[in-house]
């Protein structure tokens, strides 16, 4: 099976379809995916050294696997931890962050694949068709997530005034 299709389908299921079906917060999943990228960049080398020190290392592309796990573990945990946290009437506001999460995940996971696999994915027609939308997905996901968080902020925080004594 084509590597690009595998990456896209898994990303679409995990971060596009399941958040809507589970009524999980696609907004928080998108933001946590961004934080996972930061975690992956900052800690992947140390985590890989730890994994390689374990006796069960067996020639797999350990660094790539560690990077992808660090990127996706927190959003996957939130997917299940926030199950049924969104009211059905609010699902509409989670579609754009869910789509953005899928595109961002495809972009970030592809960058972390072993070189040969990465080249195969990046040269596929499907990947080339969605690649122009990556920067738009980041901007739209961040903006829609921020707007959703502002719009759903608890009332007490919206109107709370601080008085100095």
C-alpha positions as CSV (number, residue, x, y, z in Angstrom):
1,X,0.0,0.0,0.0
2,X,1.2,3.5,-0.7
3,X,2.9,5.1,2.2
4,X,1.2,8.5,1.6
5,X,-2.2,6.8,1.8
6,X,-1.3,5.1,5.0
7,X,-0.1,8.4,6.7
8,X,-3.2,10.3,5.4
9,X,-5.7,7.6,6.4
10,X,-4.3,7.1,9.9
11,X,-4.2,10.9,10.4
12,X,-7.7,11.4,9.1
13,X,-9.1,8.7,11.3
14,X,-7.3,9.7,14.5
15,X,-7.6,13.5,14.3
16,X,-10.4,14.1,11.8
17,X,-13.1,11.4,12.2
18,X,-12.7,10.1,15.8
19,X,-12.8,13.6,17.4
20,X,-16.2,14.2,15.7
21,X,-17.6,10.7,16.5
22,X,-16.3,10.8,20.1
23,X,-17.4,14.5,20.5
24,X,-13.9,15.2,21.7
25,X,-12.4,18.7,21.6
26,X,-10.8,19.0,18.2
27,X,-9.6,22.4,19.3
28,X,-7.6,21.0,22.2
29,X,-6.4,18.2,20.0
30,X,-5.1,20.7,17.4
31,X,-3.3,22.7,20.0
32,X,-1.8,19.6,21.7
33,X,-0.6,18.4,18.3
34,X,1.3,21.7,18.0
35,X,2.7,21.2,21.5
36,X,3.6,17.6,20.6
37,X,5.7,19.0,17.7
38,X,7.6,21.1,20.2
39,X,8.0,18.2,22.6
40,X,9.3,16.0,19.7
41,X,11.9,18.6,18.6
42,X,13.2,19.2,22.1
43,X,13.3,15.7,23.5
44,X,13.4,13.1,20.6
45,X,17.2,12.7,20.8
46,X,17.3,12.0,24.5
47,X,14.3,9.7,24.3
48,X,15.8,7.8,21.4
49,X,19.0,7.3,23.4
50,X,16.9,5.9,26.2
51,X,15.0,3.6,23.9
52,X,18.2,2.4,22.3
53,X,19.6,1.6,25.7
54,X,16.8,-1.0,26.3
55,X,17.7,-4.5,25.4
56,X,14.8,-4.9,22.9
57,X,16.1,-2.5,20.3
58,X,15.8,-4.4,17.0
59,X,16.8,-2.3,13.9
60,X,13.6,-0.4,13.5
61,X,13.9,3.3,12.6
62,X,13.9,4.2,16.3
63,X,14.5,7.9,16.0
64,X,11.5,8.3,13.6
65,X,9.3,6.2,15.8
66,X,10.2,8.1,18.9
67,X,9.5,11.5,17.1
68,X,6.1,10.3,15.9
69,X,5.1,8.9,19.3
70,X,6.2,12.2,21.1
71,X,4.2,14.2,18.5
72,X,1.0,12.2,18.7
73,X,0.8,10.7,22.2
74,X,-0.8,13.7,24.0
75,X,-3.4,14.4,21.2
76,X,-4.4,10.7,21.3
77,X,-4.7,10.8,25.1
78,X,-6.9,13.9,24.8
79,X,-9.0,12.2,22.1
80,X,-10.1,9.6,24.7
81,X,-9.9,11.8,27.8
82,X,-12.3,14.4,26.3
83,X,-14.7,11.9,24.9
84,X,-18.3,13.3,25.0
85,X,-17.1,16.7,26.2
86,X,-18.5,18.6,23.3
87,X,-22.2,19.3,23.1
88,X,-23.8,18.2,19.8
89,X,-24.6,21.9,19.0
90,X,-20.9,22.8,19.3
91,X,-19.6,20.1,16.9
92,X,-19.8,22.5,14.0
93,X,-17.0,24.6,15.6
94,X,-14.7,21.6,15.8
95,X,-14.8,20.7,12.1
96,X,-12.1,23.3,11.0
97,X,-9.7,22.4,13.8
98,X,-10.2,18.7,13.0
99,X,-9.4,19.2,9.3
100,X,-6.5,21.3,10.3
101,X,-5.3,18.6,12.7
102,X,-5.3,16.0,9.9
103,X,-3.3,18.2,7.5
104,X,-0.8,19.3,10.2
105,X,-0.4,15.7,11.3
106,X,0.3,14.5,7.8
107,X,2.8,17.3,7.3
108,X,4.6,16.7,10.7
109,X,4.6,12.9,10.5
110,X,5.9,12.9,7.0
111,X,8.8,15.1,8.0
112,X,9.7,12.5,10.7
113,X,9.6,9.4,8.5
114,X,12.9,7.7,7.5
115,X,14.4,9.3,4.5
116,X,13.3,6.8,1.8
117,X,9.8,6.6,3.1
118,X,9.6,10.4,3.4
119,X,10.7,10.7,-0.2
120,X,8.0,8.2,-1.4
121,X,5.3,10.1,0.5
122,X,6.4,13.6,-0.7
123,X,6.4,12.5,-4.3
124,X,3.0,10.9,-4.3
125,X,0.2,12.6,-6.2
126,X,-2.1,12.6,-3.1
127,X,0.5,14.3,-1.0
128,X,1.3,16.8,-3.7
129,X,-2.4,17.6,-3.9
130,X,-2.7,18.5,-0.2
131,X,0.7,20.0,0.4
132,X,-0.3,23.6,-0.7
133,X,-2.9,23.6,2.1
134,X,-0.5,22.9,5.0
135,X,0.3,26.6,5.8
136,X,-3.4,27.5,5.5
137,X,-4.3,24.6,7.8
138,X,-1.9,25.8,10.5
139,X,-3.3,29.4,10.3
140,X,-6.9,28.3,10.1
141,X,-6.5,25.7,12.9
142,X,-4.8,28.2,15.2
143,X,-7.3,31.0,14.5
144,X,-10.4,28.9,14.7
145,X,-9.1,27.3,18.0
146,X,-8.4,30.7,19.5
147,X,-11.8,32.0,18.5
148,X,-13.5,29.0,19.9
149,X,-11.7,29.3,23.2
150,X,-12.6,33.0,23.5
151,X,-16.2,32.4,22.6
152,X,-16.6,29.6,25.1
153,X,-14.8,31.2,27.9
154,X,-16.8,30.9,31.2
155,X,-18.9,34.0,31.9
156,X,-17.3,34.6,35.3
157,X,-14.0,35.1,33.5
158,X,-15.5,37.4,30.8
159,X,-16.9,40.0,33.2
160,X,-14.7,39.6,36.2
161,X,-13.2,43.0,37.2
162,X,-10.2,43.3,39.4
163,X,-10.4,46.0,42.0
164,X,-7.4,47.3,43.9
165,X,-7.9,47.9,47.6
